[in-house]
Amino acid sequence: MLVAEAIAKALLDAGVKEVFGLPGGEVLDFIDAARRAGLPFVLTRHESAASFMADVTGQITGRPGACLSTLGPGATNMITGVANAYLDRSPVVAITGQMSPEAYGDMPHQRIDLCSLYKPVTKWSVRVTPWNAAAVVPAAVSVAMRRPRGPVHLELASTVSRSEAALPGALAPEEEPPADLQESTITIEGIARRLERCSRPAVIAGINCEPAAVARPLRAFAERHGIPVLVSPKAKGIFPDDHPLYVGVATGMAADDRVLEFLEQCDVILGVGFDASEADKTWPAKAPLIWLEDAPRDRAEWRGDYLVGSIPEHLGALADSYHGAHQWTREDVARARGRIREKVSPGDAADGRVSPAAALLAIREVLPEDGVFVCDVGAHKLLAGQAWPCKTPLTFFMSNGLSSMGYGLPAAMAAKRCFPDRAVVAVLGDGGFAMMVHDLETAVRTKAGVVYVVFNDESLSLIRVVQSRRKMERYGVDFGGARWATVAEALGAGGVSVTDLDGLRDAVAKNLRTETPVVIDLPVSGAEYDRQI
């Protein structure tokens, strides 16, 4: 068995369904081996689209997504989505080509130490050899799936792909994956006693909550003891936002000042699957954090005590062990939730443009309850992260840890491939859409019938808001307008220009079930972001 064949077989055995990427001479042997093994290769127009698609595929399926690039610029292009998977805790196997070992020493053309490049943004970065090939992919999959989940990187030299794989393969000591880190510092009984000494506890549920396993015990714990719950953006839907104990979305979304206003009333916060990568700034709340986590971590990522193990089991045990009498009332929670929602409510449209908040609510009206919403990065992300109504896990996706513009278009494609029978809508700013518009052709070619709504305000509004807060002149944040519906049609997609909420509702509703992606160009006013952010 050749090395390329061994890798393809190991990926199939791990449950990988397809590989996203761009070819190059260095990886053609692997692509052909994957084809012969029945592992499809999906051509994208940019390597970062491939890695974003692998990220979201891993997040949805719970099995590794896979992406592929050639060496040099292909590998550097792909690293953005890999870094996103690293901070958003998605299992991904990223494979990059590399020049042959014989040429590496004296051929500087496209020579980059890719293992060193990928090491800071992966759980493990390793060079594939004929001697380790049979062992390295199963080991890499195991590392990617071990919580906290994340990406791994395989460097595959061109001549290695065509070499015979030693069977059975083995890893040299220096090639072994990293070991687990810190263990628990507190017990269930210790957490219960800490909570009982506090009068205003709260829960923040985060990215490391497995939706199918955690949603029910989390709700049971909160309801049994009347404890208010916040969620992080990556955990939206794990606790329904129409529940009377739901407060809002923590960690840097719109109305963050009012979230902090609530957190400042708390005297202890229980982080359930909450992750340090989800905080967009130094943690502002004064209340101590106690963490319920499913995996050991680097001690530097923690503040406070933590308990490592099964989150659902810990929630059940804590529900039985805690016998406190806190001071929260349902009215307190409703008041806090109301103040947050008041700040993200639609404002008056300016200059004949549509309110972004009103546009989001209009889309929600016509998107089915099980529909999937994907949000790109920009001022609208902070608004959607707080204001988008969400009752069900795995129906809301955004880039949060890395917060990378350009995420939305490929992420929505991946969501549609994972949920082919469900409606998928993505909202993107015109800045983020422009970064990835080339891969709209990929959506057309692969029949990913996503509705893309472009919030067109001809500006990088989030940066403009920051400039305004810092009393800076508005500079370097505005660009010329583009007719995005026309651009979409040129790439083979549908294109619709609308100017009001009725037109938006109608355009979204009409295109939810088509095989061809549709781009809706919507002029929005960025003025209300100043109030919300």
Secondary structure, DSSP 8 states (H G I E B T S, - for coil): -BHHHHHHHHHHHTT---EEE---GGGHHHHHHHHHHT--EEE-SSHHHHHHHHHHHHHHHSS-EEEEE-STHHHHHHHHHHHHHHHTT--EEEEEEE--HHHHTT--TT---HHHHHGGGSSEEEE--TTTHHHHHHHHHHHHHSSS--EEEEEEEHHHHTSB--SS----GGG---------S--HHHHHHHHHT-SSEEEEE-TT--HHHHHHHHHHHHHHHT--EEE-GGGTTSS-TTSTTEEEE-SSSTTHHHHHHHHTT-SEEEEES--GGG-SSS----S-EEEEESS---GGG--SEEEES-HHHHHHHHHHH--------HHHHHHHHHHHHHHTS-----TT-B-HHHHHHHHHHHS-TT-EEEE-SSHHHHHHHHHS---STTSEEE--SS--TT-HHHHHHHHHHH-TTS-EEEEEEHHHHHHHGGGHHHHHHTT---EEEEEE-SB-HHHHHHHHHTT----S-B-----HHHHHHHTTSEEEE--SHHHHHHHHHHTTT-SS-EEEEEEB--TTHHHH-
